[in-house]
Amino acid sequence: MPPLRLVAIVAVLVLVAACAQPEARYPQSLAPCDLLPTEAAHKLTDVGAKLGGPQPKESQFIVPDDFCLWRYKQEKAHFWSDYKRGPVERRVFLDVNVISADSGGAPKASTSFAEERARRHQNDERDVTIPGIGDEAYAVTPLIFEKRPETTVEFRRSNALVTVTLSGSDCCVGNGKADIPPDKRRKLVVALAQAVDDYLLQR
């Protein structure tokens, strides 16, 4: 077989193999603490620079999982003192799962995203579609955290599945501290999710 013809055949085979691979914008895992720049976290939460720095964490629930946590807790002069008016506590949780091309890439991520959303529907968790974030996104308030209400934004960008969650409390509503109002909580967490997606687009 002439060398030039052999080279052409090899080139075609390589091209076919490349086309057979599912879309996967992100070839490897991403560190969740890297996805939300400190400046953005300070700007987009209502406690500013008082929000603590990113804390890498690992969960051993069912399967090991790395995630990132940012926290703020209002300090009191004494343990018996009352909280001052304003934010008392904020918790920002960020998790990301990258599905490689070998594991199915973006199509598999899209299927997993739909399955998780369907699971929430079965649990009577009402979600709201959020346009403009990722390839698909929604916000939901999980029912399992009734004692500490939180709002979560789940979104997919190509083969990356991202979860951003916000919870916290304010003072002083009624006779003491109260959870962040749902509308305010959703507004804050959507802004945080948008910042994470903006960062992903630069990768």
C-alpha positions in Angstrom: 0.0 0.0 0.0 1.5 3.4 -1.0 2.7 5.4 2.1 0.5 8.4 1.4 -2.6 6.3 1.1 -1.8 4.6 4.4 -1.3 8.0 6.1 -4.7 9.1 4.8 -6.4 5.9 6.1 -4.9 6.4 9.5 -5.9 10.0 9.6 -9.5 9.1 8.8 -9.5 6.4 11.5 -8.3 8.9 14.0 -10.9 11.4 13.0 -13.7 8.8 13.3 -12.5 7.8 16.7 -12.5 11.4 17.8 -16.0 12.0 16.5 -17.2 8.9 18.3 -16.1 10.3 21.7 -19.0 12.1 23.5 -18.7 15.8 24.2 -16.7 16.4 27.4 -15.5 20.0 27.8 -13.7 19.2 31.1 -11.3 16.2 30.7 -10.6 15.8 34.4 -12.0 16.4 37.8 -12.3 20.0 39.1 -11.5 21.2 42.6 -14.7 22.8 44.0 -12.9 25.4 46.0 -11.3 26.8 42.8 -14.6 27.4 41.1 -15.8 30.3 43.2 -13.2 33.1 43.5 -12.9 34.7 46.9 -13.7 38.2 45.5 -16.9 36.8 43.9 -17.9 35.1 47.1 -17.5 38.3 49.1 -19.3 40.4 46.5 -22.3 38.1 46.1 -23.0 37.3 49.7 -24.5 39.9 52.0 -21.7 39.6 54.6 -18.9 40.6 52.3 -15.3 40.0 53.4 -16.6 38.6 56.7 -17.4 35.4 54.9 -14.6 32.9 55.7 -12.3 31.5 53.1 -12.9 28.2 51.2 -12.7 25.1 53.3 -12.0 21.8 51.4 -14.2 19.1 52.9 -14.8 15.4 52.3 -18.0 13.6 52.9 -18.1 9.8 53.6 -21.9 9.6 53.1 -22.5 6.5 50.9 -19.5 7.3 48.7 -16.6 9.7 49.4 -17.2 13.1 47.9 -15.0 16.3 47.9 -16.8 19.6 48.3 -16.1 23.1 49.5 -17.6 25.2 52.3 -17.6 28.9 53.0 -19.0 30.0 56.4 -19.8 33.1 58.4 -20.9 33.2 62.0 -21.6 36.5 63.8 -19.5 36.8 66.9 -21.0 37.8 70.2 -19.4 39.8 73.0 -20.3 37.1 75.5 -22.1 33.8 75.1 -25.1 35.3 76.9 -25.2 38.3 74.6 -27.8 38.9 72.0 -27.0 38.9 68.3 -26.7 42.2 66.6 -29.3 43.1 63.9 -28.2 41.6 60.5 -26.8 38.4 59.2 -26.1 35.8 61.9 -24.9 32.8 59.9 -24.2 32.0 56.3 -23.1 28.6 54.8 -22.2 28.3 51.1 -21.8 24.7 49.9 -20.2 23.9 46.5 -19.9 20.5 44.9 -18.9 19.5 41.3 -18.9 16.1 39.6 -17.2 15.8 36.2 -18.2 12.8 34.0 -15.3 12.0 31.7 -15.7 11.2 28.0 -14.8 7.6 28.8 -17.7 7.5 31.3 -20.3 9.1 28.9 -19.4 12.7 28.9 -22.0 15.4 28.5 -24.8 13.0 27.4 -24.4 10.9 30.5 -24.2 14.1 32.6 -27.5 15.3 31.0 -29.1 12.0 31.9 -27.9 12.1 35.5 -29.1 15.7 35.8 -32.6 14.7 34.6 -32.7 11.7 36.9 -31.8 13.8 39.9 -34.4 16.3 39.1 -37.0 13.6 38.6 -36.0 12.1 42.0 -36.7 15.5 43.6 -40.1 15.6 42.0 -40.9 12.2 43.5 -40.0 13.7 46.9 -42.4 16.6 46.3 -39.6 19.1 46.1 -40.7 21.9 43.9 -38.1 23.4 41.6 -37.9 26.5 39.4 -36.0 26.5 36.1 -33.2 29.1 36.1 -32.4 30.4 32.6 -28.9 31.7 31.7 -26.9 29.3 33.9 -25.1 26.3 32.4 -26.8 24.2 29.7 -29.6 23.6 32.1 -30.3 24.7 35.7 -32.9 24.8 38.4 -33.3 26.0 42.0 -35.0 24.0 44.7 -35.5 24.0 48.5 -34.8 20.4 49.7 -37.4 19.1 52.1 -34.9 17.1 54.1 -33.5 20.2 55.7 -36.6 21.6 57.2 -34.8 22.5 60.5 -32.3 24.6 58.6 -34.0 25.7 55.3 -31.6 26.0 52.4 -31.9 26.7 48.7 -29.9 24.8 46.1 -29.1 25.5 42.5 -28.2 22.4 40.4 -26.8 23.1 37.0 -25.0 21.3 34.2 -22.3 22.8 32.0 -21.3 20.2 29.4 -20.0 17.2 31.4 -19.8 19.0 34.7 -22.6 18.7 37.3 -22.6 21.5 39.9 -24.4 22.0 43.2 -24.4 25.3 45.0 -26.3 25.6 48.3 -26.9 28.5 50.6 -28.4 28.5 54.2 -28.2 30.9 57.1 -30.1 33.0 59.5 -30.7 36.7 60.3 -31.3 38.8 63.4 -33.6 40.0 64.7 -37.0 39.0 63.3 -39.8 38.7 65.9 -38.3 37.5 69.1 -34.9 36.3 67.8 -33.0 35.1 64.8 -34.8 33.6 61.8 -33.9 31.8 58.6 -33.0 33.9 55.6 -36.3 34.7 53.8 -36.8 32.3 50.8 -36.8 35.0 48.1 -33.6 36.5 49.4 -31.9 33.1 49.8 -32.8 32.2 46.2 -31.5 35.5 44.9 -28.2 35.1 46.6 -27.6 31.4 45.7 -28.5 32.1 42.0 -26.0 34.9 41.9 -23.3 32.5 43.4 -24.2 29.8 40.8 -23.9 32.3 38.0 -20.4 33.2 39.2 -19.4 29.6 39.3 -20.7 29.1 35.7 -18.9 32.2 34.5 -15.7 30.7 35.9 -16.3 27.3 34.2 -16.8 29.1 30.9 -13.2 30.3 31.2 -11.8 26.8 31.7 
